[in-house]
Amino acid sequence: MAAIKIIKQKSLKSLSTFGIGGKAERFVSVNTTATCRETFLFAKKRHLPVHILGNGSNCLFPDQGLPGLIVQNKILFYRKKQNQIFVGGGYSLALLGRKTAKNQLTGFEFALSIPGSVGGAIWMNAGASGQETADTLVKVAFMDLDGRIAIYPKKALRFGYRSSSLQEKKGMILWACFLLSPSSTAANQARLFAQKRRQDQPLQEKSIGSIFKNPANGISAARLIDQAGLKGLQIGGAKISLKHANFIINTGNATSGDVALLVEKVQQMIYAKYGMWLEKEICTFL
Ligand SMILES: Cc1cc2nc3c(=O)[nH]c(=O)nc-3n(C[C@H](O)[C@H](O)[C@H](O)COP(=O)(O)OP(=O)(O)OC[C@H]3O[C@@H](n4cnc5c(N)ncnc54)[C@H](O)[C@@H]3O)c2cc1C
């Protein structure tokens, strides 16, 4: 049997790039398929609700804490076989971008300085600058909460804008395989994207990236919020970034309630001004 180490009353603040949240009742970090299965069976036996976590860069956790078991993917291998990359779900997305671009492979130039994991990026089809995680995906290994593993080819996963059918399944993306294409300009492109991101986004602040999806008709949520004059709007410790209108930053002591109120206020003000209801991109556990 694989050994699992359960931590009780783990700070959720430390598990999210937002630095917001109470305590997780139980927390486990898994670094192999075997420990993941063991953890899921432990939870099943005790009827514990399971929450899957990557790097917490898209998660708003509640101040009152989360009951059940948080399982964080720390399966971290990276293997390159010509242009195919086999990579663990817990592997850093930014590092994947850096390594592949350095190896003159195109597909993940967008990923530099996105602080997520590969599993989280697949789950929500993360993307930027015209690239998406699903573009180069070949297949995903997924474990359900009964510990059964399925290998899904990309076409079985119905990817869309910041969405995939994985969002309807309960379980963990263990690892994935991507097929990239050679490109002599990948490293330079990645550098340029990262430079632009540093210019446009509040990367030094605590945030969870873009709060809202762009509305379907090609309009930018950030532009709408900016044009409505909402940059700098603050509730408690949560503030619309002055640098990027689609980012909310935690100025120090923001609560999940502050963020929820600010999100709702923006939605209402944008609806009143433009007749559009902005849909959340972030994962809330509220
Ligand atoms: C500064 C900053 C910039 C960002 N820029 C971008 C951007 O340009 N484009 C973009 O798309 N996003 C961006 N994000 C948001 C975020 O980084 C991405 O959505 C990222 O893919 C989330 O990965 P994660 O591992 O942190 O997921 P988490 O926040 O840990 O989890 C997000 C969701 O994915 C699920 N999940 C995570 N890992 C797994 C797994 N292994 N198996 C099953 N489910 C899983 C979780 O249950 C949760 O529902 C940004 C965030 C920040 C803070």
Ligand as a Chemical Component Dictionary entry (heavy atoms), coordinates in Angstrom:
data_LIG
# 
_chem_comp.id                   LIG 
_chem_comp.type                 NON-POLYMER 
_chem_comp.pdbx_formal_charge   0 
_chem_comp.three_letter_code    LIG 
# 
loop_
_chem_comp_atom.comp_id 
_chem_comp_atom.atom_id 
_chem_comp_atom.alt_atom_id 
_chem_comp_atom.type_symbol 
_chem_comp_atom.charge 
_chem_comp_atom.model_Cartn_x 
_chem_comp_atom.model_Cartn_y 
_chem_comp_atom.model_Cartn_z 
_chem_comp_atom.pdbx_ordinal 
LIG C1  C1  C 0 -1.069  36.055 -12.589 1  
LIG C2  C2  C 0 -1.978  35.064 -13.243 2  
LIG C3  C3  C 0 -2.074  35.014 -14.631 3  
LIG C4  C4  C 0 -2.925  34.107 -15.247 4  
LIG N1  N1  N 0 -2.998  34.090 -16.617 5  
LIG C5  C5  C 0 -3.820  33.205 -17.239 6  
LIG C6  C6  C 0 -3.913  33.180 -18.667 7  
LIG O1  O1  O 0 -3.252  33.925 -19.370 8  
LIG N2  N2  N 0 -4.740  32.268 -19.223 9  
LIG C7  C7  C 0 -5.494  31.409 -18.490 10 
LIG O2  O2  O 0 -6.221  30.600 -19.066 11 
LIG N3  N3  N 0 -5.422  31.424 -17.138 12 
LIG C8  C8  C 0 -4.617  32.285 -16.492 13 
LIG N4  N4  N 0 -4.544  32.302 -15.121 14 
LIG C9  C9  C 0 -5.407  31.423 -14.341 15 
LIG C10 C10 C 0 -4.763  30.062 -13.946 16 
LIG O3  O3  O 0 -3.376  30.189 -13.779 17 
LIG C11 C11 C 0 -5.054  28.991 -14.977 18 
LIG O4  O4  O 0 -6.435  28.815 -15.097 19 
LIG C12 C12 C 0 -4.406  27.647 -14.613 20 
LIG O5  O5  O 0 -4.571  26.770 -15.676 21 
LIG C13 C13 C 0 -4.996  27.025 -13.362 22 
LIG O6  O6  O 0 -4.178  25.938 -12.989 23 
LIG P1  P1  P 0 -4.017  25.490 -11.460 24 
LIG O7  O7  O 0 -3.182  24.274 -11.454 25 
LIG O8  O8  O 0 -3.550  26.612 -10.625 26 
LIG O9  O9  O 0 -5.527  25.127 -11.130 27 
LIG P2  P2  P 0 -6.249  25.287 -9.720  28 
LIG O10 O10 O 0 -6.499  26.727 -9.456  29 
LIG O11 O11 O 0 -5.549  24.512 -8.691  30 
LIG O12 O12 O 0 -7.622  24.567 -10.062 31 
LIG C14 C14 C 0 -8.502  25.123 -11.016 32 
LIG C15 C15 C 0 -9.573  24.065 -11.333 33 
LIG O13 O13 O 0 -8.957  22.972 -11.988 34 
LIG C16 C16 C 0 -9.195  21.759 -11.293 35 
LIG N5  N5  N 0 -7.951  20.981 -11.360 36 
LIG C17 C17 C 0 -6.700  21.431 -11.126 37 
LIG N6  N6  N 0 -5.809  20.443 -11.311 38 
LIG C18 C18 C 0 -6.520  19.336 -11.656 39 
LIG C19 C19 C 0 -6.169  17.986 -11.938 40 
LIG N7  N7  N 0 -4.902  17.563 -11.944 41 
LIG N8  N8  N 0 -7.169  17.124 -12.234 42 
LIG C20 C20 C 0 -8.476  17.531 -12.254 43 
LIG N9  N9  N 0 -8.863  18.783 -11.981 44 
LIG C21 C21 C 0 -7.891  19.684 -11.690 45 
LIG C22 C22 C 0 -9.526  22.171 -9.860  46 
LIG O14 O14 O 0 -10.375 21.216 -9.241  47 
LIG C23 C23 C 0 -10.225 23.498 -10.061 48 
LIG O15 O15 O 0 -11.597 23.305 -10.303 49 
LIG C24 C24 C 0 -3.699  33.211 -14.474 50 
LIG C25 C25 C 0 -3.593  33.247 -13.063 51 
LIG C26 C26 C 0 -2.749  34.164 -12.467 52 
LIG C27 C27 C 0 -2.648  34.186 -10.964 53 
# 
loop_
_chem_comp_bond.comp_id 
_chem_comp_bond.atom_id_1 
_chem_comp_bond.atom_id_2 
_chem_comp_bond.value_order 
_chem_comp_bond.pdbx_ordinal 
LIG C1  C2  SING 1  
LIG C2  C3  SING 2  
LIG C2  C26 DOUB 3  
LIG C3  C4  DOUB 4  
LIG C4  N1  SING 5  
LIG C4  C24 SING 6  
LIG N1  C5  DOUB 7  
LIG C5  C6  SING 8  
LIG C5  C8  SING 9  
LIG C6  O1  DOUB 10 
LIG C6  N2  SING 11 
LIG N2  C7  SING 12 
LIG C7  O2  DOUB 13 
LIG C7  N3  SING 14 
LIG N3  C8  DOUB 15 
LIG C8  N4  SING 16 
LIG N4  C9  SING 17 
LIG N4  C24 SING 18 
LIG C9  C10 SING 19 
LIG C10 O3  SING 20 
LIG C10 C11 SING 21 
LIG C11 O4  SING 22 
LIG C11 C12 SING 23 
LIG C12 O5  SING 24 
LIG C12 C13 SING 25 
LIG C13 O6  SING 26 
LIG O6  P1  SING 27 
LIG P1  O7  DOUB 28 
LIG P1  O8  SING 29 
LIG P1  O9  SING 30 
LIG O9  P2  SING 31 
LIG P2  O10 DOUB 32 
LIG P2  O11 SING 33 
LIG P2  O12 SING 34 
LIG O12 C14 SING 35 
LIG C14 C15 SING 36 
LIG C15 O13 SING 37 
LIG C15 C23 SING 38 
LIG O13 C16 SING 39 
LIG C16 N5  SING 40 
LIG C16 C22 SING 41 
LIG N5  C17 SING 42 
LIG N5  C21 SING 43 
LIG C17 N6  DOUB 44 
LIG N6  C18 SING 45 
LIG C18 C19 SING 46 
LIG C18 C21 DOUB 47 
LIG C19 N7  SING 48 
LIG C19 N8  DOUB 49 
LIG N8  C20 SING 50 
LIG C20 N9  DOUB 51 
LIG N9  C21 SING 52 
LIG C22 O14 SING 53 
LIG C22 C23 SING 54 
LIG C23 O15 SING 55 
LIG C24 C25 DOUB 56 
LIG C25 C26 SING 57 
LIG C26 C27 SING 58 
# 
